[in-house]
Amino acid sequence: FFFQAEDGIRDDLVTGVQKCALPISTGVGMVLRQRAPRTAAVLEQRLRGLAAILLAVLILAVLLRERQKLPAFLIQAGPPVVLLNGLGIGAAALVSHLGRLPRPQRVALAVVVNLQNAVLAIGITAGLLGDPTMAVPPALYGLWMYFSALLLVVAGRHAAARGAATAR
């Protein structure tokens, strides 16, 4: 489940692939969006759900692997996870407000910021550092991120519905 290697060559190869996967996939996505926006939009719709499922599987795998230590981790990492999540949402909300983005984009930005934080932290701790135990706080962050994202989306939709009703 986590890449563990006995020989340094395989370990270096795995680390190299992990370091290159995100920049390469991001670059391909940016080029595709620039040159074939319709194709990019279709692929984005299809891959968005898969990405969420893969992140959920990764989070659950980390938590299952470290389930014996989970209660202690919840006590230790729970409050900082909630605080960091709130600060991420607040920073995204502030920046998007200052950028005068419409409300749906503000909500989307707050969700995406937290999603990227969870993926990056799990990738660094479990993949690059090779320590699955260190991946537990980011996994807890990822779980909390799903909860806070749900709250953000529900609040955003409620505000949009209220605004549409007021405009009538």
C-alpha positions in Angstrom: 0.0 0.0 0.0 2.9 2.4 0.7 6.0 2.1 -1.4 8.6 0.4 0.6 11.8 -0.7 -1.1 14.8 -2.7 0.0 17.1 -1.5 -2.7 17.9 2.2 -3.1 17.4 2.1 -6.9 13.8 1.1 -6.7 13.2 3.6 -3.8 14.8 6.4 -5.9 12.6 5.5 -8.9 9.4 5.5 -6.8 10.3 8.8 -5.2 11.1 10.3 -8.6 7.8 9.1 -10.1 5.9 10.5 -7.1 7.7 13.9 -7.4 6.9 14.1 -11.2 3.3 12.7 -11.2 1.6 15.9 -10.0 3.5 18.5 -12.1 3.2 16.3 -15.2 -0.5 15.6 -14.8 -1.1 19.3 -14.0 0.9 20.4 -17.1 -1.0 18.0 -19.4 -4.3 19.2 -18.0 -3.3 22.9 -18.5 -2.2 22.3 -22.1 -5.3 20.2 -22.8 -7.5 23.0 -21.4 -5.7 25.6 -23.6 -5.8 23.6 -26.8 -9.0 21.5 -26.5 -11.3 23.1 -23.8 -14.3 21.0 -24.7 -12.3 17.7 -24.3 -10.8 19.1 -21.1 -14.3 19.9 -19.7 -15.6 16.4 -20.5 -12.6 14.7 -19.0 -12.8 16.9 -15.9 -16.4 16.0 -15.3 -15.6 12.3 -15.6 -12.4 12.3 -13.5 -13.6 14.5 -10.7 -15.6 11.7 -9.1 -12.8 9.2 -9.5 -10.3 11.6 -7.8 -12.6 12.0 -4.8 -13.0 8.2 -4.6 -9.3 7.7 -4.8 -8.7 10.3 -2.1 -11.3 8.7 0.2 -9.7 5.2 -0.4 -6.3 6.6 0.5 -7.6 8.3 3.6 -9.4 5.1 4.7 -6.3 3.0 4.0 -4.1 5.2 6.2 -6.6 5.2 9.0 -7.1 1.5 8.8 -3.4 0.9 8.9 -3.0 3.0 12.0 -6.3 2.1 13.6 -4.7 1.1 16.9 -3.2 4.5 17.4 -6.3 6.4 16.1 -7.8 7.5 19.4 -4.6 9.1 20.6 -4.1 10.7 17.2 -7.7 12.2 17.4 -6.9 13.7 20.7 -3.6 15.0 19.7 -4.2 16.1 16.1 -8.0 16.8 16.1 -8.0 20.4 17.3 -5.1 21.5 15.0 -6.8 19.7 12.1 -10.0 21.6 12.7 -8.1 24.9 13.1 -6.0 24.4 10.0 -9.1 23.5 8.0 -10.9 26.7 9.2 -7.9 28.8 8.4 -7.8 27.3 4.9 -11.4 28.1 4.4 -11.1 31.6 5.8 -8.0 32.4 3.7 -9.7 31.1 0.5 -12.9 33.0 1.4 -10.9 36.2 2.0 -8.9 36.0 -1.2 -11.9 35.1 -3.3 -13.9 38.0 -1.8 -11.0 40.4 -2.5 -10.9 39.0 -6.0 -14.6 39.7 -6.3 -15.4 36.2 -7.3 -19.1 35.1 -7.5 -20.3 33.1 -4.5 -20.3 29.7 -6.2 -16.6 30.2 -7.1 -15.8 31.3 -3.5 -17.3 28.1 -2.2 -15.5 26.0 -4.9 -12.2 27.7 -4.0 -12.5 27.0 -0.3 -13.3 23.3 -1.0 -10.4 22.9 -3.5 -7.9 24.6 -1.2 -8.7 22.0 1.5 -8.8 19.1 -0.9 -5.3 20.0 -2.2 -4.0 20.4 1.3 -5.1 16.9 2.2 -3.7 15.3 -1.0 -0.4 17.1 -0.7 0.1 16.3 3.0 -0.8 12.6 2.6 1.5 12.4 -0.5 4.4 14.0 1.3 4.1 12.0 4.6 3.2 8.6 3.2 5.1 8.8 -0.1 8.1 11.0 0.1 8.9 10.6 3.7 7.9 6.9 3.7 6.3 7.1 7.2 2.7 5.9 7.2 2.3 6.9 10.8 3.0 10.5 9.9 0.2 10.3 7.3 -2.5 9.9 10.0 -2.9 13.7 10.8 -3.3 14.5 7.1 -5.8 11.6 6.7 -7.7 13.1 9.7 -7.6 16.4 7.9 -8.9 14.8 4.8 -11.8 13.3 6.7 -12.6 16.6 8.3 -12.2 18.3 4.9 -15.0 16.1 3.4 -17.3 17.2 6.3 -16.5 20.9 6.1 -16.8 20.7 2.2 -20.3 19.3 2.6 -21.2 22.1 5.0 -19.7 24.7 2.6 -21.6 23.3 -0.4 -24.9 23.1 1.6 -24.5 26.7 2.9 -23.5 27.9 -0.6 -26.6 26.3 -2.2 -28.8 27.6 0.6 -27.5 31.1 0.1 -27.9 30.8 -3.7 -31.5 29.7 -3.3 -32.2 32.5 -0.9 -30.7 35.0 -3.3 -32.7 33.6 -6.2 -35.9 33.8 -4.2 -35.1 37.4 -3.1 -34.4 38.4 -6.8 -37.9 37.3 -7.9 
